[in-house]
Amino acid sequence: MVKLEKNNVKVEFRGVNFCYNEEQILFNVDFKVPSNRITALIGPSGCGKSTLIRCINRMNEVIPMSRMDGQVLYNKENIYDKHVDVVELRRRIGMVFQKPNPFPMSIFDNVAYGLRLQNVKDKSMIRETVKESLVKADLWVEVKDRLDLSAFRLSGGQQQRLCIARALAVNPDVILLDEPCSALDPIATARIESLLKKLKKEETIVIVTHNMHQARRISDYTCYLFGGKIIEYSETEEIFNNPQNKLTKDYISGEFG
């Protein structure tokens, strides 16, 4: 299990149980996410990876009949306390989904959307932030001369980088990615992976992936879930080269899952 210094912990799960209706999905999860690193969540379909990541920005709350016990701490504060501003929380903890989901508007307006939602009126500031976010998302060179074009005209890989740029525009502290490359070809996937490695200098990144090679290539830490429980969590090199649990070894080797 990973041991982190207290000042290096960005997100912490303490005894988290989660249920949809009467079905329990997560069981007594204790889990610490280090700052400015990439943490990969791996495991077979239905093991609770997406549920776990959605607990970090309270997205599971929109699902009827869901229930969570325990605590999720962000910067040492429980995000499920009644006083927490959920809108502000989701600004600080951005989310990128499996399938690119650009809004039905221009490339520029997609990136500027969050700023306008925050009532930012300064047009020069908006333009500057849009450019800066597209640069960070490694998309500026490809779209700088067609910012008024519909976002739907972009390729799948470009749309996913646009969604990352949209998340970056509101200056998040944490970025959650739920299988962001599963619908992309190898070249587009490589672009996203290279981008994430750069972004971890400024943001903390948690990524759900079914791709063992991807987890090994880009993550600093890897967490293996099975049946809603954390089976093993360690530095990525350690978990792939020297797994301590047979369940982890079988999954990574392809003997299971």
N, C-alpha and C positions, 0 to 999 in steps of 0.2 A: 504494500500500500504506500502511496506517495506521502512523504512527510514534507510539509512546506512551512516556512516561517510565517508567522501571523501577518506581517506586513506585506507578504507576497501573495496573499489569498484574495482573489477578486470576488468569487462566488463560493458559497458553502451551503451544502445540503446537510441538515441535521434531522435524522430520524423521519424522513419523508415517506409517507404512504399516500398513494393516489388511487382513486376508484372512479370508473365510469359506471353509472348505475350501481349494480351490486358486484361488478367485476373489478377485482383489485389488479392494478397494472404495475404499480411500484411498491416494493416492500422494504421498509426501514432503510432507506437510502442515506448513507453518509458519504459525502463526496466534496472535495475541494478543488476548485478551478484556479490555477495560478495566473497571475497578471502577466500580460504581454507575452503569452505563449499560445500555441495552437494545441487544443485538447480535442482528440478524436473520440467519438463514441461509436463502438462497433458492437455487432451482435446480430443474431438472426432476426428476420421479420417478426414483429409482434412482441419483441422482448422489452419494449418500453423506452427505446432511445428517443423517439420523437416526443413522447409524453414528458420525459425528463427535461429535454431542452426547452419545451414550451412552459415548464414550470418557472423558468428563469425570468421570463417577462410576463407571466400571468396570463398567457394566451389560452390556457386550458379553461379559464373561467367562463369563456363564452360558450362552452359546451354544457348543455342542460344536464342536470343530475350528476355532475362531477363533484368530487369531494377530495380535499387534500388535508392531511394532518402532518405536523412537523413544521420545520422552519427552513426558509431559503434566505440566506443572507447575501446581500450585495454591499460591498464596502462596509461589512460588519453590521448592517442594519437589516432587520427582517422585512422583506418586501411585501409580506402579507399582513403587516400591521395596518390597522384601519386608517391611520393618518397618511399613508403613502399615496401620492398622486400617481395613478396608473398611467396617465398620458405622459407625464414627465419620465416615468420609469421606462416606458417603451421608446421614448426618444433616446435615453441613455443606453438602452439595450436593444439594438436593432435586430431585425430578423430577415433572412433571405431564404426563400422557399425552394422546394425541389424543382418545380416548374417555374421558369421565368414569368413574372406577372407584372409587366409594365402596364401603366394606366393608359386608357385610350386618349392620349394627348401627345404632344410633341416631345422630342427628346429633352429639350430644355425644360419644359413644364414638368416632366416627370421628376427631374432632379430638384427643381425648385419647389415641388409640391409641399414638402415638409416645412420649408422656410415660410411659405405663405400661410400654412396652417398655424404657424406660430406668430402670424401677423407681422412678419418682417416686411417693411414698406420700402426700404432703401433699395432702389433698382440696381444701383452700381454694386452694392453688397451682394445682392442676389446673383448678378452676373458673375462676380468674382468667385463666389462660393460654388456656383454651378461648374465653372471652369476647373477650379481646384479639385472638386470631387470627381469630375471626369478624368482629370489627370491621374489622381490617385487610383482610380479604377482602371487605368490603362486603356481608356477609350477615347480620350480627347482627340488624338491625331486622326482617328477614324471618322469622327463625327463633327469636328469643329466647323466645317463648311456646310453642314446640313442640320443644324440644331432645331430648325422648324419642322423637320420631317417627322412623320408619325413614328413613334417608337416601335410600332408593329412592323415597320419596314426593315428593322435590323434583324440580323441572324440570331439564332438561339443563343449562341455564346455571347454575342454583343448585348442581347437583351438581359442576360444574367449579369453581365458587368454593369449594365445600366441600373439594374436593381441594387447592386452593391453601391454604386455611386449615389443613388437616391438615399440609401441608408447612411452613407458617409456625410451627406450634406448637412445633417442636423447634429454633427459632431458627437457620434456615439462613443461610449466607453467600452462596450462589449458588442460583438457581432456574433449572432447565432446563425448557423447555416444548416438547413435540413436537407441533406443529399443534394447539394447545389449543382453537381455535375452529372447526375444520373441520366439526364436527357441530352447530354452534350457529346460531341465526337471527341476523339483523343486530343486534337489540336486545341479545341476550345477549352477542354479540361485542363490542359497544360498551362494555358493562359491564366485561368482562374487560380490554379495552384501557385503559380509564380506570384500572382497578385496577393494572395493570402500571406505568403511568406514575408512580403514587404509590409503588409498592413499590421502585422503583429508587433512591429516596433512602436506603434501608437495605440493599438487596440488589443483587447483580449478576445480570442477567437475560440468558439466551440463549434465543432462540425460533426454532424451525423453522417456516416458513410458506410456503405456496404462493400466498398472497394478496399480490400486489404492493402493493395499496393499503394493506393492513395494515402491511407492512414500512415503507412510506413514512410512515404516520401515527404509528407509535409508536417506531420504533427510532432510536437515535443513530448506529449503525454498521450497515452491511449487507455481507454476504459472499456472493458468488456462486460456487457450486460447479457444476462440470460434469465428468462422467466421473471423479469421485473426486479432482479437483484444484481448488484455489482459483484461480479465474480472475481475480477482482478483489475487493478488500476496501478499503472507504473509508468516510468519513462518509456517512450516508444521503443527505443533500441532494446531495452531490457525485456519488455513484454513479448517482442517478436523473436528475440534470440534466446531468451531463457524464461519462458512462462512458468509460473510457480504452481498453477492449477491445471489439472488434466483437462478440464472443460475448455479452458483457454487454449491449451496446446492443440486439442482436437479441432477447435474451430479455426484457428490460424492455419493449421496444416491442411484443412479441407476435408478432414475425416468426418466432420459434423457441420451441418448448416449448408 
